[in-house]
Amino acid sequence: MGEAIGESIVLAVGLAVTSVPVVAIVLMLLEEGAGRRRLAFAVGWTVGTAVVLAVVIAASDALGTDPDTAPARWASIARIVLGAGLLALAVIDWRQRPRRGEPAGLPGWMRALGGSTVPRSGLLGLALAACNPKNLVLLLGGGLAIAGAPVGVAGEVAGAVVFVLVATAPVNVLVLLYRFLGAGPRRVLDAANEWIQSNNAVVMAGLLLVIGVVLVANGVAYL
């Protein structure tokens, strides 16, 4: 049980430090009068993460992941495939890292955040959780780990809640801090935004490499 829950928490941490939602919310925090859009984005990101995770856990249970026995063979193979996917994403992140002296560019949709509406901001947060390949792989791995733990339905619910809280903590904490602290930490946000854009590819490549190796090793061990 401890290994399975530990595996899910590691994947939740990986999802938490994914730069796309963090950079998006920091850009919104730096924009005047975007309070409702920040909240909508945070809610969309949290709901999307919870829904995808719940679907994965329910599907795993329906397909026969019995926590009282050894993990099903398909679940072990799925771990290996997901781990290989994370290793591939780690290579992509590393190859796409900004070179020294090269400015880190932003995707077009992120540059257009300033003109988004409240509903669009919420849908964007939802879409990032459900459609971004990197996030989806981490959610699939987390759902498999929780479904495979011998904790029963109540334990699965508790594990899912902890996963979602950890995975969405950076976005939600930033929104709450800005609400209570106001525009005071703007200089810190500017510095954080610049650092994330410049170094995230390297950090994520290393993290995805470690998580990918863990998933592959666990999948092979459970076969």
C-alpha positions as protocol buffer text, in pm:
chain_id: "A"
residue {
  index: 1
  type: MET
  ca { x: 0 y: 0 z: 0 }
}
residue {
  index: 2
  type: GLY
  ca { x: 276 y: 242 z: 94 }
}
residue {
  index: 3
  type: GLU
  ca { x: 456 y: 194 z: -238 }
}
residue {
  index: 4
  type: ALA
  ca { x: 140 y: 255 z: -440 }
}
residue {
  index: 5
  type: ILE
  ca { x: 39 y: 568 z: -249 }
}
residue {
  index: 6
  type: GLY
  ca { x: 399 y: 692 z: -255 }
}
residue {
  index: 7
  type: GLU
  ca { x: 405 y: 643 z: -632 }
}
residue {
  index: 8
  type: SER
  ca { x: 86 y: 848 z: -670 }
}
residue {
  index: 9
  type: ILE
  ca { x: 226 y: 1132 z: -456 }
}
residue {
  index: 10
  type: VAL
  ca { x: 544 y: 1143 z: -667 }
}
residue {
  index: 11
  type: LEU
  ca { x: 329 y: 1176 z: -978 }
}
residue {
  index: 12
  type: ALA
  ca { x: 119 y: 1447 z: -811 }
}
residue {
  index: 13
  type: VAL
  ca { x: 436 y: 1644 z: -736 }
}
residue {
  index: 14
  type: GLY
  ca { x: 537 y: 1607 z: -1099 }
}
residue {
  index: 15
  type: LEU
  ca { x: 201 y: 1747 z: -1204 }
}
residue {
  index: 16
  type: ALA
  ca { x: 229 y: 2029 z: -949 }
}
residue {
  index: 17
  type: VAL
  ca { x: 556 y: 2160 z: -1093 }
}
residue {
  index: 18
  type: THR
  ca { x: 440 y: 2143 z: -1454 }
}
residue {
  index: 19
  type: SER
  ca { x: 512 y: 2492 z: -1581 }
}
residue {
  index: 20
  type: VAL
  ca { x: 216 y: 2553 z: -1814 }
}
residue {
  index: 21
  type: PRO
  ca { x: -58 y: 2614 z: -1551 }
}
residue {
  index: 22
  type: VAL
  ca { x: 187 y: 2789 z: -1317 }
}
residue {
  index: 23
  type: VAL
  ca { x: 311 y: 3029 z: -1585 }
}
residue {
  index: 24
  type: ALA
  ca { x: -48 y: 3091 z: -1698 }
}
residue {
  index: 25
  type: ILE
  ca { x: -164 y: 3184 z: -1348 }
}
residue {
  index: 26
  type: VAL
  ca { x: 146 y: 3399 z: -1284 }
}
residue {
  index: 27
  type: LEU
  ca { x: 74 y: 3593 z: -1604 }
}
residue {
  index: 28
  type: MET
  ca { x: -282 y: 3648 z: -1482 }
}
residue {
  index: 29
  type: LEU
  ca { x: -154 y: 3760 z: -1141 }
}
residue {
  index: 30
  type: LEU
  ca { x: 64 y: 4018 z: -1313 }
}
residue {
  index: 31
  type: GLU
  ca { x: -237 y: 4156 z: -1499 }
}
residue {
  index: 32
  type: GLU
  ca { x: -456 y: 4420 z: -1340 }
}
residue {
  index: 33
  type: GLY
  ca { x: -828 y: 4342 z: -1296 }
}
residue {
  index: 34
  type: ALA
  ca { x: -801 y: 3970 z: -1373 }
}
residue {
  index: 35
  type: GLY
  ca { x: -924 y: 3845 z: -1034 }
}
residue {
  index: 36
  type: ARG
  ca { x: -1228 y: 3657 z: -1164 }
}
residue {
  index: 37
  type: ARG
  ca { x: -1032 y: 3504 z: -1450 }
}
residue {
  index: 38
  type: ARG
  ca { x: -762 y: 3383 z: -1211 }
}
residue {
  index: 39
  type: LEU
  ca { x: -1024 y: 3215 z: -995 }
}
residue {
  index: 40
  type: ALA
  ca { x: -1196 y: 3062 z: -1299 }
}
residue {
  index: 41
  type: PHE
  ca { x: -864 y: 2923 z: -1426 }
}
residue {
  index: 42
  type: ALA
  ca { x: -777 y: 2775 z: -1085 }
}
residue {
  index: 43
  type: VAL
  ca { x: -1121 y: 2615 z: -1054 }
}
residue {
  index: 44
  type: GLY
  ca { x: -1101 y: 2475 z: -1407 }
}
residue {
  index: 45
  type: TRP
  ca { x: -754 y: 2332 z: -1346 }
}
residue {
  index: 46
  type: THR
  ca { x: -861 y: 2173 z: -1017 }
}
residue {
  index: 47
  type: VAL
  ca { x: -1189 y: 2031 z: -1150 }
}
residue {
  index: 48
  type: GLY
  ca { x: -1021 y: 1899 z: -1465 }
}
residue {
  index: 49
  type: THR
  ca { x: -750 y: 1727 z: -1261 }
}
residue {
  index: 50
  type: ALA
  ca { x: -1008 y: 1571 z: -1027 }
}
residue {
  index: 51
  type: VAL
  ca { x: -1238 y: 1452 z: -1307 }
}
residue {
  index: 52
  type: VAL
  ca { x: -962 y: 1290 z: -1514 }
}
residue {
  index: 53
  type: LEU
  ca { x: -818 y: 1121 z: -1205 }
}
residue {
  index: 54
  type: ALA
  ca { x: -1163 y: 992 z: -1101 }
}
residue {
  index: 55
  type: VAL
  ca { x: -1226 y: 851 z: -1450 }
}
residue {
  index: 56
  type: VAL
  ca { x: -890 y: 672 z: -1449 }
}
residue {
  index: 57
  type: ILE
  ca { x: -950 y: 521 z: -1105 }
}
residue {
  index: 58
  type: ALA
  ca { x: -1304 y: 411 z: -1195 }
}
residue {
  index: 59
  type: ALA
  ca { x: -1186 y: 260 z: -1525 }
}
residue {
  index: 60
  type: SER
  ca { x: -901 y: 78 z: -1351 }
}
residue {
  index: 61
  type: ASP
  ca { x: -1141 y: -69 z: -1094 }
}
residue {
  index: 62
  type: ALA
  ca { x: -1383 y: -172 z: -1370 }
}
residue {
  index: 63
  type: LEU
  ca { x: -1105 y: -343 z: -1566 }
}
residue {
  index: 64
  type: GLY
  ca { x: -1012 y: -556 z: -1269 }
}
residue {
  index: 65
  type: THR
  ca { x: -737 y: -389 z: -1069 }
}
residue {
  index: 66
  type: ASP
  ca { x: -775 y: -598 z: -753 }
}
residue {
  index: 67
  type: PRO
  ca { x: -580 y: -438 z: -466 }
}
residue {
  index: 68
  type: ASP
  ca { x: -596 y: -765 z: -266 }
}
residue {
  index: 69
  type: THR
  ca { x: -389 y: -951 z: -526 }
}
residue {
  index: 70
  type: ALA
  ca { x: -87 y: -879 z: -742 }
}
residue {
  index: 71
  type: PRO
  ca { x: -148 y: -596 z: -990 }
}
residue {
  index: 72
  type: ALA
  ca { x: -319 y: -705 z: -1311 }
}
residue {
  index: 73
  type: ARG
  ca { x: -84 y: -769 z: -1600 }
}
residue {
  index: 74
  type: TRP
  ca { x: -243 y: -491 z: -1806 }
}
residue {
  index: 75
  type: ALA
  ca { x: -182 y: -244 z: -1523 }
}
residue {
  index: 76
  type: SER
  ca { x: 187 y: -339 z: -1510 }
}
residue {
  index: 77
  type: ILE
  ca { x: 218 y: -301 z: -1887 }
}
residue {
  index: 78
  type: ALA
  ca { x: 37 y: 33 z: -1866 }
}
residue {
  index: 79
  type: ARG
  ca { x: 291 y: 152 z: -1607 }
}
residue {
  index: 80
  type: ILE
  ca { x: 576 y: 57 z: -1838 }
}
residue {
  index: 81
  type: VAL
  ca { x: 414 y: 234 z: -2134 }
}
residue {
  index: 82
  type: LEU
  ca { x: 342 y: 548 z: -1928 }
}
residue {
  index: 83
  type: GLY
  ca { x: 696 y: 545 z: -1790 }
}
residue {
  index: 84
  type: ALA
  ca { x: 836 y: 517 z: -2142 }
}
residue {
  index: 85
  type: GLY
  ca { x: 613 y: 809 z: -2243 }
}
residue {
  index: 86
  type: LEU
  ca { x: 752 y: 1021 z: -1960 }
}
residue {
  index: 87
  type: LEU
  ca { x: 1107 y: 932 z: -2061 }
}
residue {
  index: 88
  type: ALA
  ca { x: 1029 y: 1045 z: -2416 }
}
residue {
  index: 89
  type: LEU
  ca { x: 879 y: 1370 z: -2283 }
}
residue {
  index: 90
  type: ALA
  ca { x: 1192 y: 1421 z: -2072 }
}
residue {
  index: 91
  type: VAL
  ca { x: 1407 y: 1397 z: -2385 }
}
residue {
  index: 92
  type: ILE
  ca { x: 1178 y: 1641 z: -2568 }
}
residue {
  index: 93
  type: ASP
  ca { x: 1192 y: 1891 z: -2278 }
}
residue {
  index: 94
  type: TRP
  ca { x: 1570 y: 1866 z: -2267 }
}
residue {
  index: 95
  type: ARG
  ca { x: 1609 y: 1918 z: -2641 }
}
residue {
  index: 96
  type: GLN
  ca { x: 1369 y: 2215 z: -2638 }
}
residue {
  index: 97
  type: ARG
  ca { x: 1534 y: 2393 z: -2345 }
}
residue {
  index: 98
  type: PRO
  ca { x: 1640 y: 2752 z: -2413 }
}
residue {
  index: 99
  type: ARG
  ca { x: 2011 y: 2779 z: -2490 }
}
residue {
  index: 100
  type: ARG
  ca { x: 2230 y: 3021 z: -2296 }
}
residue {
  index: 101
  type: GLY
  ca { x: 2135 y: 3375 z: -2384 }
}
residue {
  index: 102
  type: GLU
  ca { x: 1827 y: 3264 z: -2575 }
}
residue {
  index: 103
  type: PRO
  ca { x: 1496 y: 3412 z: -2451 }
}
residue {
  index: 104
  type: ALA
  ca { x: 1227 y: 3161 z: -2354 }
}
residue {
  index: 105
  type: GLY
  ca { x: 925 y: 3213 z: -2575 }
}
residue {
  index: 106
  type: LEU
  ca { x: 561 y: 3175 z: -2477 }
}
residue {
  index: 107
  type: PRO
  ca { x: 300 y: 2977 z: -2673 }
}
residue {
  index: 108
  type: GLY
  ca { x: 53 y: 3190 z: -2868 }
}
residue {
  index: 109
  type: TRP
  ca { x: -243 y: 3087 z: -2651 }
}
residue {
  index: 110
  type: MET
  ca { x: -55 y: 3196 z: -2340 }
}
residue {
  index: 111
  type: ARG
  ca { x: 28 y: 3536 z: -2487 }
}
residue {
  index: 112
  type: ALA
  ca { x: -344 y: 3576 z: -2563 }
}
residue {
  index: 113
  type: LEU
  ca { x: -446 y: 3521 z: -2201 }
}
residue {
  index: 114
  type: GLY
  ca { x: -480 y: 3894 z: -2151 }
}
residue {
  index: 115
  type: GLY
  ca { x: -785 y: 3904 z: -2377 }
}
residue {
  index: 116
  type: SER
  ca { x: -960 y: 3597 z: -2244 }
}
residue {
  index: 117
  type: THR
  ca { x: -1300 y: 3602 z: -2073 }
}
residue {
  index: 118
  type: VAL
  ca { x: -1391 y: 3438 z: -1742 }
}
residue {
  index: 119
  type: PRO
  ca { x: -1554 y: 3131 z: -1907 }
}
residue {
  index: 120
  type: ARG
  ca { x: -1261 y: 3091 z: -2147 }
}
residue {
  index: 121
  type: SER
  ca { x: -1014 y: 3106 z: -1857 }
}
residue {
  index: 122
  type: GLY
  ca { x: -1206 y: 2832 z: -1676 }
}
residue {
  index: 123
  type: LEU
  ca { x: -1222 y: 2617 z: -1990 }
}
residue {
  index: 124
  type: LEU
  ca { x: -851 y: 2670 z: -2045 }
}
residue {
  index: 125
  type: GLY
  ca { x: -770 y: 2537 z: -1698 }
}
residue {
  index: 126
  type: LEU
  ca { x: -999 y: 2241 z: -1762 }
}
residue {
  index: 127
  type: ALA
  ca { x: -841 y: 2169 z: -2101 }
}
residue {
  index: 128
  type: LEU
  ca { x: -486 y: 2183 z: -1965 }
}
residue {
  index: 129
  type: ALA
  ca { x: -570 y: 1909 z: -1716 }
}
residue {
  index: 130
  type: ALA
  ca { x: -757 y: 1688 z: -1963 }
}
residue {
  index: 131
  type: CYS
  ca { x: -573 y: 1743 z: -2292 }
}
residue {
  index: 132
  type: ASN
  ca { x: -209 y: 1830 z: -2223 }
}
residue {
  index: 133
  type: PRO
  ca { x: -9 y: 1509 z: -2297 }
}
residue {
  index: 134
  type: LYS
  ca { x: 237 y: 1555 z: -2011 }
}
residue {
  index: 135
  type: ASN
  ca { x: -38 y: 1618 z: -1756 }
}
residue {
  index: 136
  type: LEU
  ca { x: -248 y: 1332 z: -1892 }
}
residue {
  index: 137
  type: VAL
  ca { x: 35 y: 1080 z: -1858 }
}
residue {
  index: 138
  type: LEU
  ca { x: 96 y: 1185 z: -1498 }
}
residue {
  index: 139
  type: LEU
  ca { x: -276 y: 1162 z: -1418 }
}
residue {
  index: 140
  type: LEU
  ca { x: -302 y: 817 z: -1575 }
}
residue {
  index: 141
  type: GLY
  ca { x: -7 y: 696 z: -1369 }
}
residue {
  index: 142
  type: GLY
  ca { x: -149 y: 847 z: -1051 }
}
residue {
  index: 143
  type: GLY
  ca { x: -490 y: 691 z: -1109 }
}
residue {
  index: 144
  type: LEU
  ca { x: -338 y: 348 z: -1168 }
}
residue {
  index: 145
  type: ALA
  ca { x: -131 y: 375 z: -850 }
}
residue {
  index: 146
  type: ILE
  ca { x: -433 y: 474 z: -637 }
}
residue {
  index: 147
  type: ALA
  ca { x: -658 y: 207 z: -789 }
}
residue {
  index: 148
  type: GLY
  ca { x: -393 y: -58 z: -726 }
}
residue {
  index: 149
  type: ALA
  ca { x: -351 y: 25 z: -357 }
}
residue {
  index: 150
  type: PRO
  ca { x: -528 y: -211 z: -109 }
}
residue {
  index: 151
  type: VAL
  ca { x: -724 y: 69 z: 60 }
}
residue {
  index: 152
  type: GLY
  ca { x: -1087 y: 14 z: -43 }
}
residue {
  index: 153
  type: VAL
  ca { x: -1323 y: 273 z: -186 }
}
residue {
  index: 154
  type: ALA
  ca { x: -1283 y: 516 z: 105 }
}
residue {
  index: 155
  type: GLY
  ca { x: -907 y: 489 z: 76 }
}
residue {
  index: 156
  type: GLU
  ca { x: -921 y: 553 z: -297 }
}
residue {
  index: 157
  type: VAL
  ca { x: -1129 y: 866 z: -239 }
}
residue {
  index: 158
  type: ALA
  ca { x: -883 y: 987 z: 26 }
}
residue {
  index: 159
  type: GLY
  ca { x: -587 y: 911 z: -200 }
}
residue {
  index: 160
  type: ALA
  ca { x: -752 y: 1096 z: -488 }
}
residue {
  index: 161
  type: VAL
  ca { x: -823 y: 1400 z: -269 }
}
residue {
  index: 162
  type: VAL
  ca { x: -460 y: 1413 z: -151 }
}
residue {
  index: 163
  type: PHE
  ca { x: -338 y: 1373 z: -511 }
}
residue {
  index: 164
  type: VAL
  ca { x: -554 y: 1660 z: -635 }
}
residue {
  index: 165
  type: LEU
  ca { x: -455 y: 1886 z: -343 }
}
residue {
  index: 166
  type: VAL
  ca { x: -86 y: 1827 z: -409 }
}
residue {
  index: 167
  type: ALA
  ca { x: -112 y: 1849 z: -788 }
}
residue {
  index: 168
  type: THR
  ca { x: -305 y: 2177 z: -789 }
}
residue {
  index: 169
  type: ALA
  ca { x: -136 y: 2338 z: -487 }
}
residue {
  index: 170
  type: PRO
  ca { x: 95 y: 2583 z: -672 }
}
residue {
  index: 171
  type: VAL
  ca { x: -187 y: 2736 z: -879 }
}
residue {
  index: 172
  type: ASN
  ca { x: -439 y: 2755 z: -594 }
}
residue {
  index: 173
  type: VAL
  ca { x: -188 y: 2880 z: -336 }
}
residue {
  index: 174
  type: LEU
  ca { x: -69 y: 3156 z: -571 }
}
residue {
  index: 175
  type: VAL
  ca { x: -427 y: 3271 z: -628 }
}
residue {
  index: 176
  type: LEU
  ca { x: -502 y: 3275 z: -254 }
}
residue {
  index: 177
  type: LEU
  ca { x: -177 y: 3451 z: -162 }
}
residue {
  index: 178
  type: TYR
  ca { x: -234 y: 3721 z: -420 }
}
residue {
  index: 179
  type: ARG
  ca { x: -588 y: 3773 z: -295 }
}
residue {
  index: 180
  type: PHE
  ca { x: -469 y: 3831 z: 61 }
}
residue {
  index: 181
  type: LEU
  ca { x: -135 y: 4002 z: -8 }
}
residue {
  index: 182
  type: GLY
  ca { x: -246 y: 4214 z: -303 }
}
residue {
  index: 183
  type: ALA
  ca { x: 2 y: 4348 z: -557 }
}
residue {
  index: 184
  type: GLY
  ca { x: 289 y: 4370 z: -306 }
}
residue {
  index: 185
  type: PRO
  ca { x: 480 y: 4064 z: -429 }
}
residue {
  index: 186
  type: ARG
  ca { x: 467 y: 4174 z: -796 }
}
residue {
  index: 187
  type: ARG
  ca { x: 846 y: 4200 z: -817 }
}
residue {
  index: 188
  type: VAL
  ca { x: 875 y: 3845 z: -682 }
}
residue {
  index: 189
  type: LEU
  ca { x: 620 y: 3723 z: -937 }
}
residue {
  index: 190
  type: ASP
  ca { x: 812 y: 3888 z: -1221 }
}
residue {
  index: 191
  type: ALA
  ca { x: 1133 y: 3719 z: -1108 }
}
residue {
  index: 192
  type: ALA
  ca { x: 957 y: 3385 z: -1061 }
}
residue {
  index: 193
  type: ASN
  ca { x: 797 y: 3406 z: -1404 }
}
residue {
  index: 194
  type: GLU
  ca { x: 1131 y: 3476 z: -1569 }
}
residue {
  index: 195
  type: TRP
  ca { x: 1304 y: 3193 z: -1379 }
}
residue {
  index: 196
  type: ILE
  ca { x: 1031 y: 2939 z: -1461 }
}
residue {
  index: 197
  type: GLN
  ca { x: 1035 y: 3020 z: -1831 }
}
residue {
  index: 198
  type: SER
  ca { x: 1417 y: 3000 z: -1843 }
}
residue {
  index: 199
  type: ASN
  ca { x: 1475 y: 2688 z: -1632 }
}
residue {
  index: 200
  type: ASN
  ca { x: 1156 y: 2485 z: -1641 }
}
residue {
  index: 201
  type: ALA
  ca { x: 1257 y: 2266 z: -1934 }
}
residue {
  index: 202
  type: VAL
  ca { x: 1570 y: 2146 z: -1753 }
}
residue {
  index: 203
  type: VAL
  ca { x: 1387 y: 2093 z: -1421 }
}
residue {
  index: 204
  type: MET
  ca { x: 1098 y: 1910 z: -1586 }
}
residue {
  index: 205
  type: ALA
  ca { x: 1332 y: 1694 z: -1794 }
}
residue {
  index: 206
  type: GLY
  ca { x: 1508 y: 1573 z: -1480 }
}
residue {
  index: 207
  type: LEU
  ca { x: 1183 y: 1519 z: -1290 }
}
residue {
  index: 208
  type: LEU
  ca { x: 1015 y: 1332 z: -1577 }
}
residue {
  index: 209
  type: LEU
  ca { x: 1327 y: 1118 z: -1614 }
}
residue {
  index: 210
  type: VAL
  ca { x: 1311 y: 1012 z: -1249 }
}
residue {
  index: 211
  type: ILE
  ca { x: 935 y: 950 z: -1252 }
}
residue {
  index: 212
  type: GLY
  ca { x: 958 y: 762 z: -1581 }
}
residue {
  index: 213
  type: VAL
  ca { x: 1227 y: 531 z: -1443 }
}
residue {
  index: 214
  type: VAL
  ca { x: 1016 y: 468 z: -1129 }
}
residue {
  index: 215
  type: LEU
  ca { x: 707 y: 379 z: -1335 }
}
residue {
  index: 216
  type: VAL
  ca { x: 900 y: 146 z: -1567 }
}
residue {
  index: 217
  type: ALA
  ca { x: 1077 y: -22 z: -1273 }
}
residue {
  index: 218
  type: ASN
  ca { x: 747 y: -72 z: -1084 }
}
residue {
  index: 219
  type: GLY
  ca { x: 577 y: -204 z: -1395 }
}
residue {
  index: 220
  type: VAL
  ca { x: 853 y: -457 z: -1458 }
}
residue {
  index: 221
  type: ALA
  ca { x: 856 y: -560 z: -1090 }
}
residue {
  index: 222
  type: TYR
  ca { x: 476 y: -622 z: -1092 }
}
residue {
  index: 223
  type: LEU
  ca { x: 479 y: -837 z: -1409 }
}
